[in-house]
Amino acid sequence: MPDLPRDWNQWREQIDLDRYDERWRRMAAAGGNPHGEADLIESYQPASVLDGGCGTGRVGVELARRGIAVLGVDADAAMIAAAQAKAPDLEWVAVDLAELERPERFDVVALAGNVVPYVAAGRRGDAVAACARHLRPGGRLIAGFQLQDGWPTLADYDGWCTAAGLGLEDRFATWDREPYVGGAYAVSVHRL
C-alpha cells in the first residue's frame, strides 16, 4: 500500500467508513442530492471516467449506474475494499495517483472530495501530471476541493495543471455549477 500523507491519515483515523457512507444515505432520504459530482461529470458527456481518489466508490458507482465506464483508484486499501464490496463488477485499484500508470485513456479524470489536498504535498504536481497523462485528447480533469490554510491554493493547482498541458475551461463554487466568485470551495474543470 502506498504511503499516505499526514493530513489524510489524521482524517482517516477519525472516520468510520460505514458512518461515512451513511451520511450520503441520510442526505438522499431527506430529499437531498448525494450525486452532485456525478451530475456535473455526466454533463460533459463522458463515455469513460477515471475516478481518482474514489474513496468508497460513491461517485464511481453512480456514474457506472448511468452507463459510463469507470475505473476507480485510491491510495487507501480500506476505501478500495469498501468500493469493491459495493460494486464488484467495476475495477478498483489501490494506487497513489502520482504513480498511476494505466494503458487506458479517459474522457474525464474526476478528483472529487478533497483529493488534491490529501495527496502528499511534494507529490501533488506529479499526481496532476499523471491524471493528465490518462486523458484522451480533449479530455477533462474535474477536481473539487476546499481552500483552507495549509492546503493548495487555486494558483498552485492551476500551475500544476498548466505544467501538465491542461487549460482552465470552467470554475464553479459547487458541483451544482454555482459561479465561483471566491470562497472556501472550488470545482475546477481543466481541459487537455
N, C-alpha and C positions, 0 to 999 in steps of 0.2 A: 504494500500500500504506500502511496506517495506521502511525503512529509506534508503536513497541513500547517498553514500559518497560525500564529498565536491567536489572532482575533477569531479565527474560525474555531479553534479548539476551545476558547473561552465560551463562545456561543453554544457549541455542541454539548459542552458539559452541563448546560442549563436546560437543554431541550430534550424532552421525551418525544420520540418520533410518533407514537400513537396520538399524543396530545397535539402535536404539530399538525398532523393531518386532520384531527377533529376540528381545528379552527376553521378549515375550509368547508367541512360538512355543516357546521353551525351557520356559517355565512349563507350557504345555499338554502338551508332550512328556513332562515329568516327572510328569504326573498332577495338576498344579495347575489351578486355575480362573482363567483370564485374563479372565473375564467377570463378575466380582462386581458391577461397576457396572450392567451390563445386567440382571443378575438382580434387583437391588434396584429399578431403574427399572421393569422389567416387572411387579414385584409390585404396583404401583399401577394396573395395567391401563390404560395409556395407549393411545389409538389413534394419537396423534401426539406426536413429541418433537423439540424444538429442541436439538441437541447443540451447546452453546455452548463455544467453545474446543475444538473437536472434534479438533484435532491431526491425526494421520494417519488418523483415521476408525475406529479400533478399536471404540469403543463404538457409534457410529452404524451401522456395517456390521453388527454383531451384532444390534442392535435391528431393523434392516431385515430381516435373515435370519429374525427371529422374527415378521415380519408387521406391524411397526409402521412407520408413515410417519415418515420422518426428514428433517430439514434440518440440515446441518452448517455451522457458521460458525466461523471462526478468523481472527485478525488476521495470521497468518503465512502468506504466499502459498505458501511451500515445503511447509508442512504440508497446505494445501488441495490442492496438486498431487499429493501422495502419496495423499491420501484419494480424489481423483478417479481416480487410476490403479487403486486397489483396487476402487472401486465407481462406474464412470462413469454408471450408471443413477440414482444418487442426486444430489441437488442439494447442492453445496458452494460456499460463498460466503466470499470474503475480506473481512472487515469487523471493525472494532473493536466489541466488544459495547456500549460506551457510545453508539455511533452507529447501532445496529441499528434499522432501520425496515422492517418487512415487513408485508404485508397479512394473513398467516396468524396464527391463534391456536392454541396448542398445549396439550395436556393436561399435558405436562411440559416444563420447560426444565431440562436437565441441564448441570451445570458440574462435570465430573469431572477430577481430576488437577491441583489447584493453580491452577485458572483464576482464581479471585478474587484471590489474591496477585499473580499476574502481570499483572493489569490495572494500569495506571499509578495510583499512589496517589491522586491528585486526581480520578480518574475512576471509582473503584470504586462509589460510591453511584449514579452515573449508569448504570453497567453493570447493577447490580442493578435499578434502576428500569426500564431498557429490557427486561430479561428479564421483569419482572413485567407490563409492557405487552403482552407477547406470549403471555400465558397466557389460556386460556379461564376463565370464572368457575368457581371450584372447582379450578383447575389448581394444579400444584405446581412449585416451584423446588427442585431437589435439587442440593446442592453439597457436595463433599468437598474439604478442603484441610488442609495441615499447619499447625500452630500453632507458630510459631517467632518469635524476636526479629526485630522489624522488619516482620513480616507482620501482616495484620489479626487481631484477636482475635475471639472469638465475640461479644463485646459489640458490637464495631464492625459485624460482619456482621449481627447481629440488628437493630441500629439502622437499617442501610440497608434491610433487609427490611421493618421496621415502617414506615419512611418511604414505602416503595413500596406499602403496603397489604397486606403479607403477614404471616401469623401463624405462629409455630413450631408444627409438628404433631409432628415426631419428631426425635430427635438420636441418632446412633449413633457408636461409636468406629471402626467399619469398615463397608465396603459389605456385609458379611455380617450386619449388624444386631447386632453386639455392643453391649451398653449403653454409653453414654458416661458415664464417671464421672471425667472429667478425662483429660489426656494430650496427646499431641503430634499427634493427628489427629482430625478430626470430620467426620461426614457429617450435614448438616442438611437437613431437609425442611420447607419453609415453604409455606403454602397461601394462595391468593388468596381 
